Amino acid sequence: MKSIPPIISMIGLATLVAGCATTDEWQDWRGHPTHFASGQHGSFSLQNSKDGSNPRVSRLDFEAAKTERWWGKVITVKPEQIFEPG
């Protein structure tokens, strides 16, 4: 079985690392032991787009973000955009 040349491995690794996150995101994540503060934080992040367009923020999300001290890109909403879960 042939091994992969080191240069190919390095190019592949650089491509993966560069495509995963921005420098600011890496810096932010290095300061925390996990990717998300909680399951609710992870769920919130997955349901909202990275650019913050068309945000879905519930009152529970808002309170959990304060209590759990969520990190990452801030999603800004107006008070009338915050919904009460049904």
PyMOL Python script that loads the backbone (N, CA, C, O; Angstrom):
from pymol import cmd

cmd.read_pdbstr("""\
ATOM      1  N   MET A   1       0.829  -1.162   0.000  1.00  0.00           N
ATOM      2  CA  MET A   1       0.000   0.000   0.000  1.00  0.00           C
ATOM      3  C   MET A   1       0.888   1.245   0.000  1.00  0.00           C
ATOM      4  O   MET A   1       1.825   1.350   0.792  1.00  0.00           O
ATOM      5  N   LYS A   2       0.586   2.180  -0.889  1.00  0.00           N
ATOM      6  CA  LYS A   2       1.368   3.403  -0.978  1.00  0.00           C
ATOM      7  C   LYS A   2       0.895   4.413   0.052  1.00  0.00           C
ATOM      8  O   LYS A   2      -0.289   4.479   0.380  1.00  0.00           O
ATOM      9  N   SER A   3       1.830   5.193   0.553  1.00  0.00           N
ATOM     10  CA  SER A   3       1.454   6.250   1.491  1.00  0.00           C
ATOM     11  C   SER A   3       1.230   7.559   0.731  1.00  0.00           C
ATOM     12  O   SER A   3       1.718   7.741  -0.384  1.00  0.00           O
ATOM     13  N   ILE A   4       0.492   8.450   1.355  1.00  0.00           N
ATOM     14  CA  ILE A   4       0.203   9.742   0.752  1.00  0.00           C
ATOM     15  C   ILE A   4       1.425  10.632   0.947  1.00  0.00           C
ATOM     16  O   ILE A   4       1.943  10.743   2.058  1.00  0.00           O
ATOM     17  N   PRO A   5       1.891  11.269  -0.135  1.00  0.00           N
ATOM     18  CA  PRO A   5       3.053  12.169   0.005  1.00  0.00           C
ATOM     19  C   PRO A   5       2.769  13.275   1.025  1.00  0.00           C
ATOM     20  O   PRO A   5       1.652  13.789   1.082  1.00  0.00           O
ATOM     21  N   PRO A   6       3.760  13.641   1.822  1.00  0.00           N
ATOM     22  CA  PRO A   6       3.560  14.659   2.864  1.00  0.00           C
ATOM     23  C   PRO A   6       2.999  15.986   2.334  1.00  0.00           C
ATOM     24  O   PRO A   6       2.183  16.615   3.007  1.00  0.00           O
ATOM     25  N   ILE A   7       3.416  16.412   1.162  1.00  0.00           N
ATOM     26  CA  ILE A   7       2.939  17.692   0.635  1.00  0.00           C
ATOM     27  C   ILE A   7       1.434  17.650   0.371  1.00  0.00           C
ATOM     28  O   ILE A   7       0.731  18.632   0.607  1.00  0.00           O
ATOM     29  N   ILE A   8       0.945  16.518  -0.117  1.00  0.00           N
ATOM     30  CA  ILE A   8      -0.486  16.364  -0.368  1.00  0.00           C
ATOM     31  C   ILE A   8      -1.245  16.406   0.960  1.00  0.00           C
ATOM     32  O   ILE A   8      -2.309  17.018   1.054  1.00  0.00           O
ATOM     33  N   SER A   9      -0.702  15.763   1.966  1.00  0.00           N
ATOM     34  CA  SER A   9      -1.325  15.774   3.297  1.00  0.00           C
ATOM     35  C   SER A   9      -1.388  17.185   3.854  1.00  0.00           C
ATOM     36  O   SER A   9      -2.408  17.587   4.415  1.00  0.00           O
ATOM     37  N   MET A  10      -0.312  17.939   3.705  1.00  0.00           N
ATOM     38  CA  MET A  10      -0.263  19.306   4.216  1.00  0.00           C
ATOM     39  C   MET A  10      -1.259  20.212   3.488  1.00  0.00           C
ATOM     40  O   MET A  10      -1.922  21.035   4.119  1.00  0.00           O
ATOM     41  N   ILE A  11      -1.367  20.064   2.178  1.00  0.00           N
ATOM     42  CA  ILE A  11      -2.319  20.859   1.400  1.00  0.00           C
ATOM     43  C   ILE A  11      -3.743  20.521   1.830  1.00  0.00           C
ATOM     44  O   ILE A  11      -4.569  21.415   2.011  1.00  0.00           O
ATOM     45  N   GLY A  12      -4.026  19.243   1.992  1.00  0.00           N
ATOM     46  CA  GLY A  12      -5.356  18.821   2.437  1.00  0.00           C
ATOM     47  C   GLY A  12      -5.693  19.364   3.812  1.00  0.00           C
ATOM     48  O   GLY A  12      -6.801  19.850   4.038  1.00  0.00           O
ATOM     49  N   LEU A  13      -4.750  19.283   4.722  1.00  0.00           N
ATOM     50  CA  LEU A  13      -4.958  19.783   6.076  1.00  0.00           C
ATOM     51  C   LEU A  13      -5.176  21.301   6.066  1.00  0.00           C
ATOM     52  O   LEU A  13      -6.074  21.802   6.742  1.00  0.00           O
ATOM     53  N   ALA A  14      -4.368  22.021   5.312  1.00  0.00           N
ATOM     54  CA  ALA A  14      -4.506  23.484   5.230  1.00  0.00           C
ATOM     55  C   ALA A  14      -5.868  23.867   4.653  1.00  0.00           C
ATOM     56  O   ALA A  14      -6.486  24.829   5.108  1.00  0.00           O
ATOM     57  N   THR A  15      -6.332  23.126   3.663  1.00  0.00           N
ATOM     58  CA  THR A  15      -7.637  23.397   3.060  1.00  0.00           C
ATOM     59  C   THR A  15      -8.750  23.181   4.072  1.00  0.00           C
ATOM     60  O   THR A  15      -9.664  23.999   4.175  1.00  0.00           O
ATOM     61  N   LEU A  16      -8.680  22.090   4.816  1.00  0.00           N
ATOM     62  CA  LEU A  16      -9.703  21.808   5.827  1.00  0.00           C
ATOM     63  C   LEU A  16      -9.726  22.866   6.917  1.00  0.00           C
ATOM     64  O   LEU A  16     -10.793  23.343   7.302  1.00  0.00           O
ATOM     65  N   VAL A  17      -8.563  23.231   7.413  1.00  0.00           N
ATOM     66  CA  VAL A  17      -8.480  24.199   8.496  1.00  0.00           C
ATOM     67  C   VAL A  17      -8.938  25.578   8.027  1.00  0.00           C
ATOM     68  O   VAL A  17      -9.668  26.265   8.741  1.00  0.00           O
ATOM     69  N   ALA A  18      -8.520  25.977   6.852  1.00  0.00           N
ATOM     70  CA  ALA A  18      -8.875  27.301   6.337  1.00  0.00           C
ATOM     71  C   ALA A  18     -10.370  27.418   6.067  1.00  0.00           C
ATOM     72  O   ALA A  18     -10.939  28.500   6.218  1.00  0.00           O
ATOM     73  N   GLY A  19     -11.012  26.331   5.674  1.00  0.00           N
ATOM     74  CA  GLY A  19     -12.429  26.376   5.331  1.00  0.00           C
ATOM     75  C   GLY A  19     -13.362  26.242   6.509  1.00  0.00           C
ATOM     76  O   GLY A  19     -14.569  26.432   6.356  1.00  0.00           O
ATOM     77  N   CYS A  20     -12.856  25.929   7.660  1.00  0.00           N
ATOM     78  CA  CYS A  20     -13.718  25.667   8.813  1.00  0.00           C
ATOM     79  C   CYS A  20     -14.174  26.916   9.536  1.00  0.00           C
ATOM     80  O   CYS A  20     -15.352  27.020   9.879  1.00  0.00           O
ATOM     81  N   ALA A  21     -13.304  27.851   9.776  1.00  0.00           N
ATOM     82  CA  ALA A  21     -13.656  29.009  10.592  1.00  0.00           C
ATOM     83  C   ALA A  21     -12.729  30.175  10.281  1.00  0.00           C
ATOM     84  O   ALA A  21     -11.627  30.002   9.760  1.00  0.00           O
ATOM     85  N   THR A  22     -13.206  31.359  10.613  1.00  0.00           N
ATOM     86  CA  THR A  22     -12.378  32.551  10.445  1.00  0.00           C
ATOM     87  C   THR A  22     -11.388  32.647  11.602  1.00  0.00           C
ATOM     88  O   THR A  22     -11.504  31.922  12.590  1.00  0.00           O
ATOM     89  N   THR A  23     -10.434  33.532  11.475  1.00  0.00           N
ATOM     90  CA  THR A  23      -9.459  33.741  12.543  1.00  0.00           C
ATOM     91  C   THR A  23     -10.149  34.181  13.830  1.00  0.00           C
ATOM     92  O   THR A  23      -9.809  33.717  14.919  1.00  0.00           O
ATOM     93  N   ASP A  24     -11.130  35.086  13.693  1.00  0.00           N
ATOM     94  CA  ASP A  24     -11.867  35.536  14.883  1.00  0.00           C
ATOM     95  C   ASP A  24     -12.634  34.398  15.540  1.00  0.00           C
ATOM     96  O   ASP A  24     -12.682  34.304  16.766  1.00  0.00           O
ATOM     97  N   GLU A  25     -13.236  33.528  14.722  1.00  0.00           N
ATOM     98  CA  GLU A  25     -13.978  32.388  15.276  1.00  0.00           C
ATOM     99  C   GLU A  25     -13.037  31.434  15.998  1.00  0.00           C
ATOM    100  O   GLU A  25     -13.362  30.945  17.081  1.00  0.00           O
ATOM    101  N   TRP A  26     -11.881  31.167  15.414  1.00  0.00           N
ATOM    102  CA  TRP A  26     -10.908  30.285  16.081  1.00  0.00           C
ATOM    103  C   TRP A  26     -10.476  30.881  17.412  1.00  0.00           C
ATOM    104  O   TRP A  26     -10.387  30.175  18.416  1.00  0.00           O
ATOM    105  N   GLN A  27     -10.209  32.180  17.418  1.00  0.00           N
ATOM    106  CA  GLN A  27      -9.798  32.846  18.650  1.00  0.00           C
ATOM    107  C   GLN A  27     -10.883  32.734  19.717  1.00  0.00           C
ATOM    108  O   GLN A  27     -10.591  32.474  20.884  1.00  0.00           O
ATOM    109  N   ASP A  28     -12.127  32.931  19.312  1.00  0.00           N
ATOM    110  CA  ASP A  28     -13.253  32.826  20.240  1.00  0.00           C
ATOM    111  C   ASP A  28     -13.368  31.403  20.777  1.00  0.00           C
ATOM    112  O   ASP A  28     -13.532  31.209  21.981  1.00  0.00           O
ATOM    113  N   TRP A  29     -13.285  30.414  19.903  1.00  0.00           N
ATOM    114  CA  TRP A  29     -13.446  29.017  20.322  1.00  0.00           C
ATOM    115  C   TRP A  29     -12.296  28.531  21.198  1.00  0.00           C
ATOM    116  O   TRP A  29     -12.493  27.687  22.073  1.00  0.00           O
ATOM    117  N   ARG A  30     -11.106  29.057  20.966  1.00  0.00           N
ATOM    118  CA  ARG A  30      -9.966  28.632  21.797  1.00  0.00           C
ATOM    119  C   ARG A  30     -10.175  29.005  23.265  1.00  0.00           C
ATOM    120  O   ARG A  30      -9.600  28.375  24.154  1.00  0.00           O
ATOM    121  N   GLY A  31     -10.990  30.019  23.520  1.00  0.00           N
ATOM    122  CA  GLY A  31     -11.238  30.462  24.884  1.00  0.00           C
ATOM    123  C   GLY A  31     -12.310  29.671  25.610  1.00  0.00           C
ATOM    124  O   GLY A  31     -12.663  30.006  26.740  1.00  0.00           O
ATOM    125  N   HIS A  32     -12.845  28.605  24.967  1.00  0.00           N
ATOM    126  CA  HIS A  32     -13.918  27.817  25.577  1.00  0.00           C
ATOM    127  C   HIS A  32     -13.613  26.321  25.455  1.00  0.00           C
ATOM    128  O   HIS A  32     -13.002  25.886  24.479  1.00  0.00           O
ATOM    129  N   PRO A  33     -14.039  25.542  26.446  1.00  0.00           N
ATOM    130  CA  PRO A  33     -13.734  24.109  26.427  1.00  0.00           C
ATOM    131  C   PRO A  33     -14.597  23.297  25.465  1.00  0.00           C
ATOM    132  O   PRO A  33     -14.254  22.158  25.149  1.00  0.00           O
ATOM    133  N   THR A  34     -15.714  23.861  24.991  1.00  0.00           N
ATOM    134  CA  THR A  34     -16.606  23.148  24.076  1.00  0.00           C
ATOM    135  C   THR A  34     -17.012  24.070  22.932  1.00  0.00           C
ATOM    136  O   THR A  34     -16.803  25.282  22.990  1.00  0.00           O
ATOM    137  N   HIS A  35     -17.595  23.478  21.892  1.00  0.00           N
ATOM    138  CA  HIS A  35     -18.027  24.271  20.737  1.00  0.00           C
ATOM    139  C   HIS A  35     -19.227  25.146  21.086  1.00  0.00           C
ATOM    140  O   HIS A  35     -19.318  26.283  20.625  1.00  0.00           O
ATOM    141  N   PHE A  36     -20.139  24.631  21.888  1.00  0.00           N
ATOM    142  CA  PHE A  36     -21.329  25.367  22.324  1.00  0.00           C
ATOM    143  C   PHE A  36     -21.420  25.340  23.840  1.00  0.00           C
ATOM    144  O   PHE A  36     -20.896  24.435  24.489  1.00  0.00           O
ATOM    145  N   ALA A  37     -22.097  26.352  24.406  1.00  0.00           N
ATOM    146  CA  ALA A  37     -22.248  26.421  25.858  1.00  0.00           C
ATOM    147  C   ALA A  37     -23.198  25.355  26.391  1.00  0.00           C
ATOM    148  O   ALA A  37     -23.074  24.921  27.537  1.00  0.00           O
ATOM    149  N   SER A  38     -24.159  24.930  25.545  1.00  0.00           N
ATOM    150  CA  SER A  38     -25.152  23.937  25.971  1.00  0.00           C
ATOM    151  C   SER A  38     -25.837  23.360  24.735  1.00  0.00           C
ATOM    152  O   SER A  38     -25.576  23.795  23.614  1.00  0.00           O
ATOM    153  N   GLY A  39     -26.702  22.393  24.944  1.00  0.00           N
ATOM    154  CA  GLY A  39     -27.490  21.845  23.847  1.00  0.00           C
ATOM    155  C   GLY A  39     -28.406  22.898  23.245  1.00  0.00           C
ATOM    156  O   GLY A  39     -28.605  22.932  22.031  1.00  0.00           O
ATOM    157  N   GLN A  40     -28.965  23.756  24.093  1.00  0.00           N
ATOM    158  CA  GLN A  40     -29.848  24.813  23.599  1.00  0.00           C
ATOM    159  C   GLN A  40     -29.063  25.810  22.742  1.00  0.00           C
ATOM    160  O   GLN A  40     -29.574  26.297  21.733  1.00  0.00           O
ATOM    161  N   HIS A  41     -27.837  26.111  23.137  1.00  0.00           N
ATOM    162  CA  HIS A  41     -26.977  27.000  22.355  1.00  0.00           C
ATOM    163  C   HIS A  41     -26.690  26.370  20.989  1.00  0.00           C
ATOM    164  O   HIS A  41     -26.749  27.048  19.963  1.00  0.00           O
ATOM    165  N   GLY A  42     -26.380  25.075  20.980  1.00  0.00           N
ATOM    166  CA  GLY A  42     -26.130  24.369  19.720  1.00  0.00           C
ATOM    167  C   GLY A  42     -27.352  24.363  18.821  1.00  0.00           C
ATOM    168  O   GLY A  42     -27.243  24.615  17.621  1.00  0.00           O
ATOM    169  N   SER A  43     -28.503  24.081  19.387  1.00  0.00           N
ATOM    170  CA  SER A  43     -29.745  24.064  18.618  1.00  0.00           C
ATOM    171  C   SER A  43     -30.042  25.442  18.040  1.00  0.00           C
ATOM    172  O   SER A  43     -30.427  25.565  16.877  1.00  0.00           O
ATOM    173  N   PHE A  44     -29.862  26.469  18.852  1.00  0.00           N
ATOM    174  CA  PHE A  44     -30.076  27.847  18.392  1.00  0.00           C
ATOM    175  C   PHE A  44     -29.141  28.162  17.216  1.00  0.00           C
ATOM    176  O   PHE A  44     -29.575  28.725  16.211  1.00  0.00           O
ATOM    177  N   SER A  45     -27.882  27.804  17.343  1.00  0.00           N
ATOM    178  CA  SER A  45     -26.905  28.098  16.295  1.00  0.00           C
ATOM    179  C   SER A  45     -27.230  27.368  14.999  1.00  0.00           C
ATOM    180  O   SER A  45     -27.034  27.917  13.915  1.00  0.00           O
ATOM    181  N   LEU A  46     -27.717  26.156  15.096  1.00  0.00           N
ATOM    182  CA  LEU A  46     -28.046  25.388  13.896  1.00  0.00           C
ATOM    183  C   LEU A  46     -29.294  25.904  13.195  1.00  0.00           C
ATOM    184  O   LEU A  46     -29.413  25.768  11.977  1.00  0.00           O
ATOM    185  N   GLN A  47     -30.227  26.494  13.937  1.00  0.00           N
ATOM    186  CA  GLN A  47     -31.460  26.976  13.308  1.00  0.00           C
ATOM    187  C   GLN A  47     -31.325  28.400  12.773  1.00  0.00           C
ATOM    188  O   GLN A  47     -32.209  28.867  12.054  1.00  0.00           O
ATOM    189  N   ASN A  48     -30.244  29.098  13.106  1.00  0.00           N
ATOM    190  CA  ASN A  48     -30.028  30.461  12.624  1.00  0.00           C
ATOM    191  C   ASN A  48     -28.838  30.484  11.680  1.00  0.00           C
ATOM    192  O   ASN A  48     -27.838  29.802  11.904  1.00  0.00           O
ATOM    193  N   SER A  49     -28.959  31.285  10.614  1.00  0.00           N
ATOM    194  CA  SER A  49     -27.884  31.362   9.625  1.00  0.00           C
ATOM    195  C   SER A  49     -26.679  32.089  10.201  1.00  0.00           C
ATOM    196  O   SER A  49     -26.804  32.913  11.107  1.00  0.00           O
ATOM    197  N   LYS A  50     -25.510  31.769   9.658  1.00  0.00           N
ATOM    198  CA  LYS A  50     -24.264  32.329  10.155  1.00  0.00           C
ATOM    199  C   LYS A  50     -24.214  33.848  10.013  1.00  0.00           C
ATOM    200  O   LYS A  50     -23.585  34.525  10.826  1.00  0.00           O
ATOM    201  N   ASP A  51     -24.871  34.388   8.989  1.00  0.00           N
ATOM    202  CA  ASP A  51     -24.831  35.840   8.773  1.00  0.00           C
ATOM    203  C   ASP A  51     -25.891  36.584   9.584  1.00  0.00           C
ATOM    204  O   ASP A  51     -25.939  37.814   9.554  1.00  0.00           O
ATOM    205  N   GLY A  52     -26.732  35.862  10.301  1.00  0.00           N
ATOM    206  CA  GLY A  52     -27.732  36.492  11.160  1.00  0.00           C
ATOM    207  C   GLY A  52     -28.981  36.959  10.442  1.00  0.00           C
ATOM    208  O   GLY A  52     -29.834  37.613  11.042  1.00  0.00           O
ATOM    209  N   SER A  53     -29.100  36.630   9.161  1.00  0.00           N
ATOM    210  CA  SER A  53     -30.304  37.025   8.435  1.00  0.00           C
ATOM    211  C   SER A  53     -31.466  36.123   8.853  1.00  0.00           C
ATOM    212  O   SER A  53     -31.281  34.933   9.106  1.00  0.00           O
ATOM    213  N   ASN A  54     -32.645  36.695   8.921  1.00  0.00           N
ATOM    214  CA  ASN A  54     -33.857  35.967   9.297  1.00  0.00           C
ATOM    215  C   ASN A  54     -33.702  35.217  10.625  1.00  0.00           C
ATOM    216  O   ASN A  54     -33.900  34.003  10.673  1.00  0.00           O
ATOM    217  N   PRO A  55     -33.353  35.927  11.697  1.00  0.00           N
ATOM    218  CA  PRO A  55     -33.125  35.259  12.985  1.00  0.00           C
ATOM    219  C   PRO A  55     -34.410  34.716  13.612  1.00  0.00           C
ATOM    220  O   PRO A  55     -35.482  35.306  13.475  1.00  0.00           O
ATOM    221  N   ARG A  56     -34.282  33.583  14.301  1.00  0.00           N
ATOM    222  CA  ARG A  56     -35.380  33.003  15.086  1.00  0.00           C
ATOM    223  C   ARG A  56     -34.895  32.960  16.531  1.00  0.00           C
ATOM    224  O   ARG A  56     -34.075  32.119  16.900  1.00  0.00           O
ATOM    225  N   VAL A  57     -35.411  33.874  17.335  1.00  0.00           N
ATOM    226  CA  VAL A  57     -34.973  33.994  18.727  1.00  0.00           C
ATOM    227  C   VAL A  57     -36.206  33.968  19.620  1.00  0.00           C
ATOM    228  O   VAL A  57     -37.103  34.802  19.492  1.00  0.00           O
ATOM    229  N   SER A  58     -36.231  32.997  20.524  1.00  0.00           N
ATOM    230  CA  SER A  58     -37.337  32.930  21.480  1.00  0.00           C
ATOM    231  C   SER A  58     -36.915  33.595  22.782  1.00  0.00           C
ATOM    232  O   SER A  58     -35.732  33.850  23.010  1.00  0.00           O
ATOM    233  N   ARG A  59     -37.883  33.868  23.619  1.00  0.00           N
ATOM    234  CA  ARG A  59     -37.589  34.426  24.944  1.00  0.00           C
ATOM    235  C   ARG A  59     -36.693  33.448  25.720  1.00  0.00           C
ATOM    236  O   ARG A  59     -35.799  33.878  26.449  1.00  0.00           O
ATOM    237  N   LEU A  60     -36.927  32.140  25.569  1.00  0.00           N
ATOM    238  CA  LEU A  60     -36.092  31.137  26.248  1.00  0.00           C
ATOM    239  C   LEU A  60     -34.652  31.199  25.762  1.00  0.00           C
ATOM    240  O   LEU A  60     -33.722  31.085  26.560  1.00  0.00           O
ATOM    241  N   ASP A  61     -34.457  31.383  24.436  1.00  0.00           N
ATOM    242  CA  ASP A  61     -33.099  31.519  23.885  1.00  0.00           C
ATOM    243  C   ASP A  61     -32.405  32.733  24.489  1.00  0.00           C
ATOM    244  O   ASP A  61     -31.248  32.666  24.904  1.00  0.00           O
ATOM    245  N   PHE A  62     -33.133  33.836  24.528  1.00  0.00           N
ATOM    246  CA  PHE A  62     -32.588  35.085  25.051  1.00  0.00           C
ATOM    247  C   PHE A  62     -32.134  34.918  26.500  1.00  0.00           C
ATOM    248  O   PHE A  62     -31.034  35.335  26.862  1.00  0.00           O
ATOM    249  N   GLU A  63     -32.975  34.312  27.318  1.00  0.00           N
ATOM    250  CA  GLU A  63     -32.641  34.106  28.732  1.00  0.00           C
ATOM    251  C   GLU A  63     -31.488  33.111  28.898  1.00  0.00           C
ATOM    252  O   GLU A  63     -30.598  33.324  29.721  1.00  0.00           O
ATOM    253  N   ALA A  64     -31.503  32.026  28.117  1.00  0.00           N
ATOM    254  CA  ALA A  64     -30.428  31.032  28.204  1.00  0.00           C
ATOM    255  C   ALA A  64     -29.094  31.638  27.789  1.00  0.00           C
ATOM    256  O   ALA A  64     -28.065  31.345  28.397  1.00  0.00           O
ATOM    257  N   ALA A  65     -29.102  32.482  26.758  1.00  0.00           N
ATOM    258  CA  ALA A  65     -27.863  33.123  26.296  1.00  0.00           C
ATOM    259  C   ALA A  65     -27.235  33.966  27.405  1.00  0.00           C
ATOM    260  O   ALA A  65     -26.016  33.972  27.572  1.00  0.00           O
ATOM    261  N   LYS A  66     -28.066  34.670  28.153  1.00  0.00           N
ATOM    262  CA  LYS A  66     -27.549  35.474  29.265  1.00  0.00           C
ATOM    263  C   LYS A  66     -27.057  34.586  30.400  1.00  0.00           C
ATOM    264  O   LYS A  66     -25.961  34.785  30.925  1.00  0.00           O
ATOM    265  N   THR A  67     -27.869  33.610  30.772  1.00  0.00           N
ATOM    266  CA  THR A  67     -27.538  32.744  31.908  1.00  0.00           C
ATOM    267  C   THR A  67     -26.305  31.881  31.642  1.00  0.00           C
ATOM    268  O   THR A  67     -25.430  31.751  32.497  1.00  0.00           O
ATOM    269  N   GLU A  68     -26.248  31.292  30.441  1.00  0.00           N
ATOM    270  CA  GLU A  68     -25.163  30.366  30.096  1.00  0.00           C
ATOM    271  C   GLU A  68     -23.955  31.061  29.478  1.00  0.00           C
ATOM    272  O   GLU A  68     -22.935  30.424  29.215  1.00  0.00           O
ATOM    273  N   ARG A  69     -24.071  32.374  29.246  1.00  0.00           N
ATOM    274  CA  ARG A  69     -22.994  33.167  28.658  1.00  0.00           C
ATOM    275  C   ARG A  69     -22.541  32.593  27.318  1.00  0.00           C
ATOM    276  O   ARG A  69     -21.374  32.247  27.135  1.00  0.00           O
ATOM    277  N   TRP A  70     -23.497  32.499  26.379  1.00  0.00           N
ATOM    278  CA  TRP A  70     -23.197  31.981  25.046  1.00  0.00           C
ATOM    279  C   TRP A  70     -22.122  32.826  24.385  1.00  0.00           C
ATOM    280  O   TRP A  70     -22.003  34.019  24.665  1.00  0.00           O
ATOM    281  N   TRP A  71     -21.341  32.211  23.509  1.00  0.00           N
ATOM    282  CA  TRP A  71     -20.318  32.911  22.745  1.00  0.00           C
ATOM    283  C   TRP A  71     -20.548  32.687  21.265  1.00  0.00           C
ATOM    284  O   TRP A  71     -21.398  31.892  20.864  1.00  0.00           O
ATOM    285  N   GLY A  72     -19.781  33.395  20.466  1.00  0.00           N
ATOM    286  CA  GLY A  72     -19.909  33.306  19.009  1.00  0.00           C
ATOM    287  C   GLY A  72     -20.461  34.595  18.448  1.00  0.00           C
ATOM    288  O   GLY A  72     -20.547  35.606  19.146  1.00  0.00           O
ATOM    289  N   LYS A  73     -20.833  34.552  17.188  1.00  0.00           N
ATOM    290  CA  LYS A  73     -21.367  35.753  16.536  1.00  0.00           C
ATOM    291  C   LYS A  73     -22.702  36.142  17.168  1.00  0.00           C
ATOM    292  O   LYS A  73     -23.583  35.303  17.359  1.00  0.00           O
ATOM    293  N   VAL A  74     -22.830  37.405  17.480  1.00  0.00           N
ATOM    294  CA  VAL A  74     -24.045  37.911  18.111  1.00  0.00           C
ATOM    295  C   VAL A  74     -25.149  38.058  17.065  1.00  0.00           C
ATOM    296  O   VAL A  74     -24.931  38.629  15.996  1.00  0.00           O
ATOM    297  N   ILE A  75     -26.328  37.541  17.380  1.00  0.00           N
ATOM    298  CA  ILE A  75     -27.514  37.708  16.537  1.00  0.00           C
ATOM    299  C   ILE A  75     -28.328  38.826  17.168  1.00  0.00           C
ATOM    300  O   ILE A  75     -28.818  38.690  18.289  1.00  0.00           O
ATOM    301  N   THR A  76     -28.468  39.918  16.455  1.00  0.00           N
ATOM    302  CA  THR A  76     -29.189  41.077  16.974  1.00  0.00           C
ATOM    303  C   THR A  76     -30.628  41.066  16.471  1.00  0.00           C
ATOM    304  O   THR A  76     -30.877  40.925  15.273  1.00  0.00           O
ATOM    305  N   VAL A  77     -31.567  41.215  17.392  1.00  0.00           N
ATOM    306  CA  VAL A  77     -32.981  41.267  17.035  1.00  0.00           C
ATOM    307  C   VAL A  77     -33.645  42.431  17.762  1.00  0.00           C
ATOM    308  O   VAL A  77     -33.180  42.884  18.807  1.00  0.00           O
ATOM    309  N   LYS A  78     -34.725  42.892  17.190  1.00  0.00           N
ATOM    310  CA  LYS A  78     -35.547  43.917  17.841  1.00  0.00           C
ATOM    311  C   LYS A  78     -36.482  43.207  18.813  1.00  0.00           C
ATOM    312  O   LYS A  78     -36.816  42.043  18.597  1.00  0.00           O
ATOM    313  N   PRO A  79     -36.906  43.875  19.867  1.00  0.00           N
ATOM    314  CA  PRO A  79     -37.799  43.225  20.846  1.00  0.00           C
ATOM    315  C   PRO A  79     -39.028  42.564  20.213  1.00  0.00           C
ATOM    316  O   PRO A  79     -39.456  41.502  20.666  1.00  0.00           O
ATOM    317  N   GLU A  80     -39.592  43.175  19.182  1.00  0.00           N
ATOM    318  CA  GLU A  80     -40.792  42.597  18.555  1.00  0.00           C
ATOM    319  C   GLU A  80     -40.491  41.335  17.741  1.00  0.00           C
ATOM    320  O   GLU A  80     -41.412  40.620  17.348  1.00  0.00           O
ATOM    321  N   GLN A  81     -39.195  41.054  17.482  1.00  0.00           N
ATOM    322  CA  GLN A  81     -38.823  39.838  16.755  1.00  0.00           C
ATOM    323  C   GLN A  81     -38.687  38.632  17.679  1.00  0.00           C
ATOM    324  O   GLN A  81     -38.651  37.498  17.199  1.00  0.00           O
ATOM    325  N   ILE A  82     -38.610  38.844  18.974  1.00  0.00           N
ATOM    326  CA  ILE A  82     -38.477  37.736  19.919  1.00  0.00           C
ATOM    327  C   ILE A  82     -39.841  37.106  20.104  1.00  0.00           C
ATOM    328  O   ILE A  82     -40.808  37.783  20.453  1.00  0.00           O
ATOM    329  N   PHE A  83     -39.915  35.788  19.865  1.00  0.00           N
ATOM    330  CA  PHE A  83     -41.209  35.122  19.957  1.00  0.00           C
ATOM    331  C   PHE A  83     -41.306  34.272  21.223  1.00  0.00           C
ATOM    332  O   PHE A  83     -40.299  33.877  21.811  1.00  0.00           O
ATOM    333  N   GLU A  84     -42.530  34.010  21.615  1.00  0.00           N
ATOM    334  CA  GLU A  84     -42.813  33.127  22.749  1.00  0.00           C
ATOM    335  C   GLU A  84     -43.105  31.737  22.184  1.00  0.00           C
ATOM    336  O   GLU A  84     -44.018  31.583  21.372  1.00  0.00           O
ATOM    337  N   PRO A  85     -42.342  30.722  22.602  1.00  0.00           N
ATOM    338  CA  PRO A  85     -42.594  29.365  22.097  1.00  0.00           C
ATOM    339  C   PRO A  85     -43.985  28.878  22.501  1.00  0.00           C
ATOM    340  O   PRO A  85     -44.482  29.162  23.591  1.00  0.00           O
ATOM    341  N   GLY A  86     -44.583  28.141  21.584  1.00  0.00           N
ATOM    342  CA  GLY A  86     -45.949  27.682  21.823  1.00  0.00           C
ATOM    343  C   GLY A  86     -46.056  26.360  22.373  1.00  0.00           C
ATOM    344  O   GLY A  86     -47.164  25.879  22.612  1.00  0.00           O
TER     345      GLY A  86
END
""", "prot")
cmd.dss("prot")
cmd.show_as("cartoon", "prot")
cmd.util.cbc("prot")
cmd.orient("prot")
